[in-house]
Amino acid sequence: MKMLYKQRTDLVLTNTLSLDKELRSIGLDPNRLEKKLHLPEFPSELHITANKKLPADIATRIRQSLKAIKASGQYQALLNKWQLTLSAY
């Protein structure tokens, strides 16, 4: 985003659900942006990435925790709260 504000890039594709808050948190004025394109099929999945050196036991615990969150209904509640749907991947 900072490169956009410095005019070093012309376009950024992003999910706009929390964009204003994110921009303000890094000191950027969201009013300077202009929406140019709406992509209704733009993916809204969330992903976790980690360093290749992440210990296998921690990766396993993260996967298990995500499964538990999904099984408890918390995951779906968050999707509903933010009006997100899972794409068919």
C-alpha positions as CSV (number, residue, x, y, z in Angstrom):
1,M,0.0,0.0,0.0
2,K,2.8,2.4,0.8
3,M,4.1,1.9,-2.8
4,L,0.6,2.8,-4.1
5,Y,0.6,6.0,-2.0
6,K,4.1,6.8,-3.2
7,Q,2.9,6.4,-6.8
8,R,5.3,3.5,-7.4
9,T,2.4,1.2,-8.5
10,D,-0.9,2.0,-10.0
11,L,-3.3,-0.7,-8.8
12,V,-3.7,-3.0,-5.8
13,L,-6.2,-5.9,-5.7
14,T,-7.4,-6.4,-2.1
15,N,-10.3,-7.4,0.0
16,T,-11.8,-4.2,1.3
17,L,-13.6,-5.5,4.4
18,S,-11.1,-3.9,6.8
19,L,-9.1,-1.7,4.4
20,D,-9.9,1.6,6.1
21,K,-8.7,0.4,9.5
22,E,-5.6,-1.2,8.1
23,L,-4.6,1.9,6.2
24,R,-5.2,4.2,9.2
25,S,-3.1,1.8,11.3
26,I,-0.1,2.4,9.1
27,G,-0.7,6.1,8.8
28,L,-2.3,6.3,5.4
29,D,-5.4,8.2,4.5
30,P,-8.1,5.9,3.0
31,N,-9.8,8.9,1.4
32,R,-7.0,9.1,-1.1
33,L,-7.9,5.8,-2.7
34,E,-10.3,5.4,-5.6
35,K,-12.1,2.2,-6.2
36,K,-11.6,1.2,-9.9
37,L,-12.8,-2.4,-10.1
38,H,-15.2,-4.7,-8.3
39,L,-14.5,-8.4,-8.5
40,P,-17.4,-10.3,-6.9
41,E,-15.5,-13.6,-7.2
42,F,-12.3,-12.3,-5.6
43,P,-11.2,-14.9,-3.1
44,S,-11.8,-14.2,0.5
45,E,-10.1,-17.2,2.0
46,L,-7.8,-16.9,4.9
47,H,-4.4,-18.7,4.8
48,I,-1.7,-19.2,7.3
49,T,1.9,-19.2,6.1
50,A,5.0,-20.0,8.1
51,N,8.7,-20.2,7.7
52,K,9.9,-23.5,6.3
53,K,11.8,-24.0,9.5
54,L,8.7,-24.0,11.6
55,P,8.9,-27.2,13.8
56,A,6.6,-29.9,12.6
57,D,4.9,-30.2,16.0
58,I,3.9,-26.6,16.0
59,A,2.5,-26.9,12.4
60,T,0.5,-29.9,13.6
61,R,-0.9,-28.0,16.6
62,I,-1.9,-25.2,14.3
63,R,-3.7,-27.6,12.0
64,Q,-5.5,-29.3,14.9
65,S,-6.5,-25.9,16.4
66,L,-8.0,-24.8,13.1
67,K,-10.0,-28.1,12.9
68,A,-11.2,-27.6,16.5
69,I,-12.3,-24.0,15.6
70,K,-14.2,-25.3,12.6
71,A,-15.8,-28.2,14.5
72,S,-17.0,-25.8,17.3
73,G,-18.8,-23.5,14.9
74,Q,-16.6,-20.5,15.7
75,Y,-15.2,-20.5,12.1
76,Q,-18.6,-20.4,10.5
77,A,-19.7,-17.7,13.0
78,L,-16.8,-15.5,11.9
79,L,-17.6,-16.1,8.2
80,N,-21.2,-15.1,8.9
81,K,-20.3,-12.1,10.9
82,W,-18.1,-10.7,8.1
83,Q,-20.6,-11.9,5.4
84,L,-17.9,-14.2,3.8
85,T,-18.5,-17.4,2.0
86,L,-16.0,-20.2,1.3
87,S,-15.2,-20.6,-2.4
88,A,-15.4,-24.0,-3.9
89,Y,-11.8,-25.0,-4.1
